[in-house]
Amino acid sequence: MAQPLVKKDDDRDDEVDYSPFLGIEKGAVLQEARVFNDPQLDPRRCSQVITKLLYLLNQGETFTKVEATEVFFSVTKLFQSRDMGLRRMVYVIIKELSPSADEVIIVTSSLMKDMTSKTDMYRANAIRVLCRITDGTLLTQIERYLKQAIVDKNPVVASAALVSGIHLLQTNPEIVKRWSNEVQEAVQSRAALVQFHALALLHQIRQNDRLAVNKLVSSLTRGSVRSPLAQCLLIRYTSQVIRESTNDTQTGDRPFYDFLEGCLRHKAEMVIFEAARAITELNGVTSRELTPAITVLQLFLSSSKPVLRFAAVRTLNKVAMSHPTAVTNCNIDMESLISDQNRSIATLAITTLLKTGNESSVDRLMKQITNFMSDIADEFKIVVVDAIRSLCLKFPLKHRSLMNFLSNILREEGGFEYKKAIVDSIVILIRDIPEAKESGLLHLCEFIEDCEFTYLSTQILHFLGIEGPKTSDPSKYIRYIYNRVHLENATVRAGAVSTLAKFGAMVDGLKPRIFVLLRRCLFDNDDEVRDRATLYLNTLGGDGAVVETDEGVKEFLFGSLDVPLVNLENSLKNYDPSEKAFDINSVPKDVKTQPLAEKKATSKKPTGLGAPPPGPLSTVDAYEKLLSSIPEFASFGKLFKSSAPVELTEAETEYAVNVVKHIFDGHVVFQYNCTNTIPEQLLENVTVIVDVSEAEEFAEVASKPLRQLPYDSPGQTFVAFEKPEGVSAVGKFSNMLRFIVKEVDPSTGEAEDDGVEDEYQLEDLELVAADYMLKVGVSNFRNAWESMGVDFERVDEYGLGPRDSLAEAVNAVINLLGMQPCEGTEVVPPNSRSHTCLLSGVYIGNVKVLVRLQFGLDGPKDVAMKLAVRSEGETVSDAIHEIVASG
């Protein structure tokens, strides 16, 4: 039941507002829905129940098929009520319930009756509902009514028909395209919304015909559009035509620009701004063309409306990136916006001024910004810091005041990203402006005295070790560095030891002092710190050992590691201690993917082509080269993915078989790697008989038997299947190894002429959804997620049932999807009751996919999950949800 709205006590600021829907439950609301069946309907009561049902639906509550059907049939009885408010609620609930095709027919007659009603409100809403729930067959029956509605005198009815047409164009384009004449007539309507919707629909109908769009724009730019909303649409379409005509040698695009310039004198502010923005975004726009647009944007800067000020300053901020001189005239107006109550406006004003300001205005801007920084969030502060860095590089003589500003805000409170942005800016200024080096390094040294972020401390120490020895007085930094050895955690202490060693290697006068400090570090309680101190003392000669050449020391301390760490790790693991020292030059510099199935010769498991020899080819390249050399498979196209080998036999059996699944867009090839482990037998004509009765979407199209399989000599046999192209078809395959076995004479090693046909049962093989996904990570998930956009985003919630732990649920979903975890989010902290996991991959068809999983414990062990998917294709986003729903 809904809770009563509690009156808020004005004297209690921490009192919360209570929702009228607080605590409602689906079961109770479904019971209340029985009022729809009462002989004497209570319109107000019925409207309240429908409101609750809509609330549950919009909160993600799912109704079973039976529940939804019962509610739908009950709602249809409300058509007998003449209450207008209740009728509108009925329209809404029918749209939200989205009845199935066999249920739609129940309300079709009522809706068609309302569509021809004399009540305009009934007509408009009935059109919207019918077009939402109808299919193509019914649409042809009501098409005549929809055409009439488009040119109806009542703007509400006409707009309803036009908006429905926009939606129907996605599902029934051929029918909607037949309405062009009526839509063209509606474009001339005097009603603002009708003209707006009609223009939007007409453009969508013609959008694939460039010539038709040009004609539409040409005809409407002559002044037949009255609606400000429609005018804004027309400006966007005009900009599109100009962009597409940039390579046209004719001057036909010139009147279009004149139209944009003419819109700057329109009486509606939205039209003026849309025209100004369109002009600033034109390719190759000149200063002369920009001037009128900049002028109107400058007027908006002093508007009393915050939305106009924000729109103007954001547009000018973008223009300042490519045409800073064109925005200079607006600087005085933008300076007044630094104190604007809207912090977004103030931030944009400051960053724009920093891009367009001259050298004489820097000091004045710094004074204004200092008071402003404490009032904005970190995300805005980062934008300001980036702008200040750019300004300092532009005017290097002002580095002192700008560096002092960065130093001051570095000591103020702030999050990691904000502090990192400041440190990165100071580092860039030190590298690019030689005069700023010593003051900048001192600022960084002062910061690490109180720095709470380990990562930043270690990065600053590393940078100090590179740049500090090059200054005129390196000794003044030693105190700051050595303090880190006493006052920080082990990671920072180890970084400080390395930095001290670099000073000792680069500055001869500091060596004795560095030796003393490093010897003190030998008594540290951390192994890493002690090991580094011992190593550097030995390298620098501080322990009485033979000192290496100066060049060798510097190369050791400052030289870059030009071999991949994974290769170095593998080489060290394979290194056998001997008199010959380990040679780092022996480490391969090419990054190789993990071998397919490298196994030692002593193992009786298959090798050979099942595990291509190490080389520069990647896993997929090696397999692709192998498969393309087989005529039966050469026409399958590019190989998308090859799986790791899947064992089909137990260990130490007569025959060892594993299989690699090769995925193509329209085919799947199984590569069976076989090994005969019986010395007295020779196998001939080796094939695998595959039963696809549990994989109905697959049809066998080719196979390649293995002619001979001698003892302990691996070989391969292949079976290829056709599947629906670009679809992640799944199934289970039963496998039977069939061959002719011949006895081999141990003394001569020759096989008998006659053989016997035999079979050997193998394990079943499953093709799962994860086989159609490549694990491909992204370096910055947030940027990748935002750049992917929301066009094909799909979000839904799932119950995963009882699990032993949250970590088990996370791993289960990762394995189900076969995607690459990003940024270490596959690790669930101990005792967590919620967790977010980020995944990335490439789906079959080379479609990039990003997934954001949010897990939470719902009760003692039940796990709930919210799945958000963004991809480059709508069907792929839906497919990911289907995989989870069916998994």
JOWO-V399729 format. One record per residue. PSI is psi in whole degrees, -180 to 180 (999 if undefined). BURIAL is b if it has 9 or more other C-alpha atoms within 8 Angstrom, else e. D_CENTER is the distance of its C-alpha to the mean C-alpha in Angstrom with 1 decimal. Layout:
# JOWO-V399729
[[PSI BURIAL D_CENTER] [PSI BURIAL D_CENTER]]
This chain:
# JOWO-V399729
[[146 e 40.0] [143 e 38.7] [144 b 39.8] [149 e 42.0] [117 e 40.6] [133 e 42.0] [134 e 43.5] [134 e 42.0] [118 e 44.5] [-23 e 44.4] [-5 e 45.7] [104 e 42.7] [-25 e 39.6] [6 e 37.6] [138 e 38.4] [153 e 35.4] [135 e 35.4] [136 e 35.6] [142 e 33.9] [-14 e 36.4] [9 b 34.2] [124 e 34.1] [7 e 34.8] [147 b 35.2] [148 e 34.9] [-44 e 34.3] [-42 e 37.6] [-39 b 39.6] [-39 b 38.1] [-34 b 38.8] [-43 e 42.4] [-28 e 42.6] [-9 b 41.6] [-15 b 45.0] [-18 b 46.4] [-21 b 45.3] [-1 e 48.1] [142 e 50.9] [-39 e 53.8] [100 e 53.8] [138 b 50.2] [101 e 49.2] [-41 b 46.7] [-44 e 45.6] [-42 e 45.1] [-40 b 43.3] [-38 b 40.9] [-41 e 40.1] [-42 b 39.3] [-39 b 37.1] [-42 b 35.2] [-41 b 34.7] [-42 b 33.4] [-37 b 30.9] [-45 b 29.8] [-42 b 29.3] [-41 b 27.3] [-17 e 25.0] [4 e 24.5] [7 e 23.1] [132 e 26.6] [139 e 27.2] [138 e 30.6] [167 e 32.2] [-41 e 33.7] [-44 e 37.1] [-45 e 36.2] [-39 b 34.4] [-43 b 37.4] [-43 e 39.9] [-43 b 38.3] [-49 b 38.0] [-34 e 41.6] [-40 b 42.7] [-36 b 40.9] [-24 b 42.6] [-16 b 45.9] [-7 b 45.1] [-19 b 45.7] [-16 e 49.4] [144 b 48.9] [5 e 49.7] [123 e 47.8] [-39 e 45.4] [-43 e 42.9] [-39 b 42.7] [-39 b 42.3] [-38 b 39.2] [-35 b 37.7] [-43 b 38.6] [-44 b 36.7] [-45 b 33.5] [-34 b 33.8] [-41 b 34.4] [-42 b 31.3] [-34 e 29.2] [-23 e 30.9] [69 e 30.2] [155 b 33.4] [171 e 33.7] [-37 e 35.8] [-15 e 38.9] [-26 e 38.7] [-36 b 38.0] [-23 e 41.5] [-38 e 42.9] [-5 b 41.7] [-46 b 41.8] [-41 e 45.5] [-42 e 45.0] [-39 b 42.1] [-33 b 44.1] [-42 e 47.0] [-30 b 45.0] [-23 b 43.7] [15 e 47.3] [163 b 48.3] [-12 e 50.1] [115 e 47.8] [-35 b 45.0] [-41 e 42.6] [-45 b 43.1] [-48 b 42.6] [-47 b 39.3] [-36 b 37.7] [-38 b 39.1] [-46 b 37.6] [-44 b 34.1] [-45 b 34.4] [-44 b 36.1] [-22 b 33.5] [-37 e 30.7] [-6 b 32.4] [165 b 34.5] [-179 e 34.2] [-33 e 35.4] [-49 e 39.0] [-30 e 39.6] [-38 b 38.0] [-30 b 40.7] [-33 e 43.3] [5 e 42.1] [-39 e 41.1] [-40 e 44.4] [-36 b 43.9] [-39 b 40.4] [-42 b 42.0] [-38 e 44.7] [-33 b 42.2] [-36 b 40.3] [18 b 43.6] [150 b 44.8] [-27 e 46.6] [120 e 44.6] [-30 b 41.3] [-44 b 39.6] [-45 b 40.4] [-43 b 39.5] [-38 b 36.1] [-42 b 35.4] [-41 b 36.3] [-44 b 34.2] [-39 b 31.0] [-37 b 31.7] [-38 b 32.0] [-42 b 28.6] [-41 e 27.1] [-22 b 29.5] [-25 b 28.7] [-28 e 25.6] [-32 e 27.7] [64 b 31.2] [-35 b 31.1] [-37 e 34.6] [-45 e 36.2] [-35 b 34.6] [-19 b 35.4] [-5 e 39.1] [11 b 38.9] [-42 b 38.7] [-44 e 42.2] [-41 b 41.8] [-39 b 38.5] [-38 b 40.2] [-37 b 43.0] [-26 b 40.6] [-26 b 39.2] [4 b 42.7] [151 b 42.7] [-14 e 43.8] [129 e 41.3] [-48 b 38.3] [-37 b 35.7] [-45 b 37.3] [-40 b 37.2] [-51 b 33.5] [-37 b 32.5] [-42 b 34.8] [-41 b 33.5] [-43 b 29.9] [-41 b 31.0] [-39 b 33.3] [-40 b 30.6] [-35 e 28.3] [-37 b 31.4] [5 b 32.0] [-24 b 28.6] [-2 e 29.0] [99 e 32.4] [-40 e 32.3] [-40 e 36.0] [-37 b 36.1] [-40 b 33.4] [-42 b 35.6] [-40 e 38.6] [-48 b 37.0] [-42 b 36.0] [-41 b 39.5] [-35 e 41.3] [-23 b 39.4] [-2 b 39.5] [-1 e 43.3] [21 e 43.1] [0 e 43.0] [122 b 39.9] [-32 b 40.9] [128 b 38.0] [-38 b 35.9] [-45 b 32.7] [-36 b 33.7] [-39 b 34.5] [-41 b 31.0] [-44 b 29.7] [-38 b 32.3] [-41 b 31.4] [-42 b 27.8] [-37 b 29.2] [-43 b 31.7] [-39 b 29.2] [-43 e 27.4] [-41 b 30.8] [-42 b 31.7] [-41 b 28.5] [-15 e 29.3] [13 e 32.9] [-28 e 32.5] [3 e 34.0] [127 e 36.8] [-15 e 40.2] [168 e 41.8] [22 e 41.9] [-21 e 40.8] [-8 b 37.6] [-45 e 39.8] [-29 e 40.9] [-41 b 37.3] [-40 b 36.9] [-35 e 40.1] [-44 b 38.8] [-43 b 35.8] [-36 b 38.4] [-32 e 40.6] [-18 b 37.9] [-15 b 38.0] [14 e 41.4] [155 b 40.3] [-18 e 41.4] [130 e 38.0] [-37 e 35.7] [-36 e 32.5] [-43 b 33.9] [-48 b 35.0] [-43 b 31.6] [-40 b 29.8] [-42 b 32.3] [-43 b 32.0] [-41 b 28.3] [-40 b 28.6] [-42 b 31.3] [-22 b 29.3] [2 e 26.4] [144 b 28.8] [135 e 28.6] [27 e 31.6] [138 b 32.8] [167 e 36.0] [-37 e 37.4] [-40 e 40.0] [-31 b 37.4] [-30 b 35.4] [-51 b 38.4] [-35 b 38.9] [-43 b 35.2] [-36 b 35.3] [-46 e 38.6] [-34 b 37.3] [-34 b 34.2] [-37 b 36.7] [-36 e 38.6] [-26 b 35.6] [-28 b 35.2] [14 e 38.4] [154 b 37.7] [-10 e 38.3] [120 e 35.1] [-36 e 32.1] [-36 e 29.7] [-41 b 31.6] [-44 b 31.7] [-46 b 28.0] [-42 b 27.3] [-47 b 29.9] [-32 b 28.9] [-40 b 25.2] [-44 b 26.4] [-34 b 28.9] [-41 b 26.4] [-40 e 24.5] [-35 b 27.9] [-22 b 28.9] [-35 e 26.4] [-26 e 28.3] [66 b 31.6] [-34 b 32.5] [-28 e 36.2] [-22 b 35.8] [-8 b 34.5] [-37 b 37.2] [-17 e 39.5] [0 e 37.2] [-42 b 37.2] [-43 e 40.1] [-37 b 38.4] [-30 b 35.1] [-34 b 37.0] [-18 e 38.3] [-8 b 34.7] [-31 b 34.1] [13 e 35.9] [142 b 34.2] [-30 e 33.5] [113 e 30.0] [-29 b 28.1] [-42 e 25.3] [-45 b 28.1] [-42 b 29.9] [-45 b 26.9] [-38 b 26.3] [-45 b 30.1] [-48 b 30.3] [-34 b 27.6] [-43 b 29.2] [-38 b 32.6] [-28 b 31.5] [-30 b 30.4] [-12 b 33.5] [159 b 36.1] [176 e 39.0] [-34 e 40.5] [-20 e 43.1] [-2 e 40.7] [-50 b 38.6] [-41 e 40.9] [-40 e 41.1] [-40 b 37.3] [-39 b 37.0] [-40 e 39.5] [-39 b 37.7] [-33 b 34.2] [-45 b 35.8] [-22 e 36.7] [-32 b 33.4] [-33 e 31.0] [-11 e 32.1] [-1 e 31.2] [162 b 27.5] [165 e 24.3] [-38 b 22.7] [-35 e 19.8] [-36 b 22.6] [-38 b 24.6] [-40 b 22.1] [-42 b 22.2] [-43 b 26.0] [-45 b 26.1] [-39 b 24.2] [-38 b 26.6] [-40 b 29.6] [-45 b 28.7] [-39 b 28.6] [-39 b 31.9] [-39 b 33.6] [-29 b 32.8] [-38 e 34.2] [79 b 37.4] [-23 e 38.0] [-18 e 41.4] [18 b 39.8] [-30 b 38.0] [-50 e 40.3] [-38 e 39.5] [-37 b 35.8] [-39 b 35.7] [-40 e 37.8] [-48 b 35.4] [-39 b 32.4] [-41 b 34.7] [-45 e 35.7] [-21 e 32.3] [-30 b 31.2] [-5 e 33.9] [170 e 32.8] [149 e 30.6] [164 e 26.8] [178 e 23.6] [-49 e 22.3] [-38 e 19.8] [-48 b 22.7] [-38 b 25.3] [-40 b 23.2] [-40 b 22.8] [-47 b 26.6] [-44 b 27.5] [-39 e 25.4] [-44 b 27.2] [-40 b 30.5] [-44 b 30.0] [-41 e 29.1] [-39 b 32.2] [-41 b 34.4] [-37 e 33.5] [-18 e 33.9] [100 b 36.9] [-35 e 39.7] [-19 e 41.6] [0 b 38.8] [-55 b 38.7] [-44 e 41.2] [-38 e 40.4] [-42 b 36.7] [-39 b 37.3] [-39 b 39.6] [-41 b 37.0] [-39 b 34.6] [-42 b 37.5] [-34 b 38.2] [-42 b 34.7] [-12 b 34.4] [-34 e 37.6] [13 e 35.6] [132 b 32.0] [-1 e 30.4] [116 e 27.3] [-43 b 28.2] [-46 e 25.5] [-40 b 26.8] [-46 b 30.4] [-37 b 30.0] [-39 e 28.3] [-43 b 31.1] [-41 b 33.7] [-43 b 32.4] [-38 b 32.5] [-39 b 36.0] [-25 b 37.2] [-46 b 36.4] [-30 e 37.6] [-47 b 40.1] [-16 b 42.8] [-4 e 42.8] [172 b 44.0] [-28 e 47.6] [79 e 48.0] [-24 b 45.6] [-24 e 47.7] [-13 e 46.5] [-15 b 43.0] [-41 b 44.4] [-45 e 45.2] [-39 b 41.6] [-46 b 40.3] [-29 b 42.9] [-30 e 42.4] [-27 b 38.9] [-28 b 40.8] [-28 e 42.6] [2 e 40.2] [178 e 36.8] [174 e 35.0] [-37 b 35.5] [-45 e 32.3] [-38 b 33.4] [-42 b 37.0] [-40 b 36.2] [-38 b 34.4] [-38 b 37.5] [-44 b 39.8] [-39 b 38.0] [-42 b 38.2] [-41 b 41.9] [-37 b 42.5] [-38 b 41.0] [-41 b 43.4] [-34 b 46.3] [-32 b 45.5] [-25 e 45.3] [104 b 48.0] [-37 e 51.3] [-18 e 52.9] [-5 b 50.4] [-50 b 50.8] [-43 e 53.5] [-40 e 51.6] [-39 b 48.4] [-42 b 50.4] [-45 e 51.7] [-39 b 48.3] [-36 b 46.8] [-36 b 49.8] [-31 e 49.1] [-13 b 45.6] [-17 b 47.2] [12 e 48.0] [153 b 44.5] [4 e 43.5] [134 e 40.2] [-44 e 40.4] [-43 e 37.8] [-47 b 39.7] [-43 b 43.0] [-41 b 41.9] [-43 b 40.5] [-43 b 43.7] [-45 b 45.9] [-47 e 44.0] [-34 b 44.2] [-42 b 47.8] [-41 b 48.7] [-41 b 46.8] [-10 b 48.4] [19 b 51.8] [-9 b 52.1] [15 e 53.4] [1 e 56.3] [170 e 54.6] [127 e 54.8] [137 e 52.4] [167 b 50.2] [154 e 50.4] [-40 e 48.7] [-39 e 46.4] [-40 e 45.5] [-47 b 44.7] [-38 b 42.6] [-39 e 40.7] [-44 e 40.1] [-34 e 38.9] [-15 e 37.0] [147 e 36.3] [146 e 32.7] [103 e 31.9] [24 e 31.4] [145 b 30.7] [139 b 27.6] [-36 e 27.9] [-36 e 27.4] [-39 b 30.2] [-41 b 32.4] [-46 e 31.9] [-39 e 32.9] [-39 b 35.9] [-36 e 37.1] [-36 e 37.0] [-5 e 39.0] [126 e 41.4] [120 e 44.9] [130 e 46.8] [-175 e 49.9] [-26 e 52.0] [124 e 49.6] [156 e 46.9] [131 e 43.2] [113 e 42.3] [-21 e 38.8] [-15 e 39.3] [-9 e 39.4] [126 b 35.7] [142 e 33.7] [-11 e 31.3] [136 e 29.2] [120 e 26.1] [145 e 26.8] [167 e 24.7] [132 e 26.3] [157 b 29.5] [-53 b 29.6] [61 b 32.6] [119 e 34.9] [147 e 37.9] [156 e 41.3] [-27 e 44.3] [-23 e 46.0] [145 e 43.4] [13 b 44.3] [157 e 40.8] [143 b 39.8] [-125 b 38.9] [-138 e 39.5] [-14 b 36.8] [-20 b 34.9] [89 b 34.1] [145 b 34.3] [148 e 36.1] [140 e 34.2] [-174 e 33.5] [-18 e 31.0] [143 e 29.5] [174 b 26.3] [-52 b 26.4] [-40 b 25.2] [-43 e 27.4] [-46 b 30.4] [-40 b 30.1] [-40 b 29.4] [-40 e 32.6] [-50 e 34.5] [-36 b 33.5] [-19 b 34.1] [-9 e 37.6] [116 e 38.5] [-36 e 39.7] [-25 e 38.8] [-1 b 35.0] [-26 b 34.9] [5 e 34.0] [-9 b 30.9] [-160 e 28.6] [135 e 25.9] [128 b 25.2] [-46 b 21.6] [147 b 21.9] [134 b 24.9] [169 e 25.0] [154 e 26.9] [137 b 30.6] [122 e 31.5] [133 e 35.0] [1 b 37.3] [159 b 40.5] [164 e 41.7] [150 e 42.7] [35 e 46.3] [173 e 46.9] [-39 e 49.0] [131 b 46.1] [125 b 42.6] [131 b 39.8] [166 b 36.0] [142 b 33.6] [130 b 30.5] [117 b 28.3] [122 b 27.3] [124 b 24.8] [171 b 25.2] [-44 b 23.9] [7 b 27.2] [161 b 29.0] [131 b 29.0] [128 b 31.5] [122 b 32.8] [109 b 34.4] [114 b 37.0] [116 b 38.1] [145 b 41.6] [130 b 44.2] [118 b 47.9] [10 b 49.1] [114 b 52.8] [-29 b 55.1] [11 b 57.8] [146 b 55.6] [127 b 54.2] [136 b 51.7] [158 b 51.7] [54 b 49.8] [124 b 46.9] [165 b 44.4] [123 b 42.0] [121 e 42.7] [128 e 39.5] [121 e 39.8] [25 b 37.0] [-24 e 38.5] [18 e 35.5] [72 b 33.0] [-21 e 34.3] [-2 e 31.6] [142 b 32.7] [128 b 35.9] [130 e 37.4] [-19 e 38.0] [156 e 39.2] [153 b 40.4] [104 e 41.7] [164 b 44.3] [122 b 45.3] [-48 e 48.9] [148 b 49.9] [87 b 48.6] [174 b 51.1] [131 b 51.2] [29 b 48.2] [102 e 46.9] [149 b 43.3] [171 b 42.6] [143 b 40.1] [147 b 40.4] [147 b 37.7] [130 b 37.0] [144 b 34.7] [147 b 33.5] [142 b 32.2] [167 b 29.4] [132 b 27.7] [134 e 25.6] [11 e 21.8] [142 e 22.2] [68 e 21.5] [140 b 25.2] [164 b 26.4] [174 b 29.9] [136 b 32.6] [126 b 34.9] [139 b 38.4] [132 b 39.8] [121 b 43.4] [121 b 44.6] [138 b 47.7] [170 b 50.0] [123 b 53.6] [133 b 55.0] [138 b 57.9] [142 b 59.9] [132 b 60.1] [117 b 63.4] [-30 e 62.6] [-39 e 65.5] [-23 e 64.7] [11 e 61.1] [148 e 61.7] [154 b 60.5] [158 b 62.8] [-41 e 63.0] [143 e 62.5] [173 b 59.4] [133 e 58.2] [138 e 55.2] [164 e 53.0] [155 e 49.7] [120 e 47.4] [129 e 44.9] [166 b 41.3] [156 e 38.6] [153 b 36.3] [134 b 32.9] [137 e 29.8] [118 b 27.0] [170 b 24.0] [-34 b 20.5] [-20 b 19.0] [-16 b 21.2] [15 b 19.0] [129 b 15.8] [136 b 15.6] [103 b 14.3] [116 b 12.3] [168 b 10.8] [145 e 8.8] [-34 e 11.0] [99 e 8.9] [-41 b 5.9] [-46 e 6.4] [-42 e 6.9] [-39 b 4.2] [-46 b 2.2] [-38 e 5.9] [-24 e 6.8] [-32 b 5.4] [172 b 7.8] [5 e 9.5] [-40 e 11.9] [36 b 11.1] [136 b 9.7] [131 b 12.2] [135 e 13.3] [166 e 16.4] [147 b 18.5] [147 b 20.5] [124 e 23.5] [1 b 23.7] [-174 e 27.4] [137 e 29.3] [153 b 27.9] [-33 e 29.7] [166 e 26.9] [-36 b 23.4] [-38 e 22.6] [-41 b 24.1] [-42 b 21.8] [-48 b 18.7] [-36 b 20.1] [-43 e 21.1] [-39 b 17.8] [-45 b 16.3] [-35 b 19.3] [-43 b 19.2] [-25 b 15.8] [33 b 16.5] [168 b 13.0] [119 b 12.6] [143 b 12.4] [146 b 10.7] [30 e 12.8] [17 e 15.7] [-2 b 14.4] [-14 b 16.4] [123 e 19.5] [123 b 20.8] [147 e 23.3] [144 e 26.8] [19 e 28.0] [143 e 24.6] [-4 e 24.6] [156 b 20.8] [147 b 17.8] [130 b 14.0] [134 b 12.4] [130 b 8.9] [151 b 8.8] [150 b 7.7] [178 b 10.1] [121 b 11.9] [159 b 13.9] [136 b 17.4] [5 e 17.9] [47 e 15.3] [121 b 12.4] [140 b 9.0] [136 b 7.3] [140 b 4.7] [135 b 7.0] [116 b 8.2] [129 b 12.0] [115 b 14.6] [150 b 18.1] [147 b 21.4] [123 b 25.1] [86 e 27.0] [-166 e 30.5] [-46 e 31.9] [-14 b 29.8] [135 b 27.9] [130 b 24.1] [150 b 21.9] [136 b 18.2] [123 b 15.6] [120 b 12.9] [127 b 9.8] [133 b 8.2] [136 b 6.1] [-180 b 7.7] [4 b 10.1] [140 e 12.9] [-42 b 14.3] [-31 e 16.4] [-43 b 13.8] [-42 b 12.0] [-37 b 15.6] [-38 e 16.6] [-43 b 14.2] [-37 b 15.9] [-38 e 19.2] [-45 b 18.9] [-42 b 18.4] [-36 e 21.1] [-9 e 23.5] [999 e 22.9]]
